[in-house]
Amino acid sequence: MKFQKRLKELRISRNLSQKALGKIIGTTYSAICYWENGVNEPKISYVIALCKYFGVTADYLLGLTD
């Protein structure tokens, strides 16, 4: 559950739409929407892309650390 919340918080903190974030990391806005709503989980390659873009660790993004 923390992943969805953290992803949305990070996206909003950068004033990005789901569409814009999807374009940045090479996926669709619907994929971002599904991740934020817990419908689907991203492949590890997208987790890595998100971490690089937002400058956070995978442990943070996945809710393993604060």
QUIQUI-V463191 format. One record per residue. RES is the residue in three letters. OMEGA is omega in whole degrees, 0 to 359 (* if undefined). Layout:
RES	OMEGA
RES	OMEGA
This chain:
MET	181
LYS	180
PHE	182
GLN	181
LYS	182
ARG	178
LEU	181
LYS	179
GLU	179
LEU	180
ARG	181
ILE	180
SER	177
ARG	181
ASN	180
LEU	170
SER	175
GLN	179
LYS	181
ALA	179
LEU	178
GLY	180
LYS	181
ILE	184
ILE	174
GLY	176
THR	183
THR	177
TYR	180
SER	176
ALA	178
ILE	179
CYS	179
TYR	179
TRP	182
GLU	180
ASN	177
GLY	179
VAL	179
ASN	173
GLU	182
PRO	171
LYS	182
ILE	180
SER	177
TYR	175
VAL	179
ILE	179
ALA	178
LEU	180
CYS	179
LYS	182
TYR	184
PHE	179
GLY	178
VAL	177
THR	176
ALA	178
ASP	179
TYR	183
LEU	182
LEU	177
GLY	180
LEU	177
THR	176
ASP	*
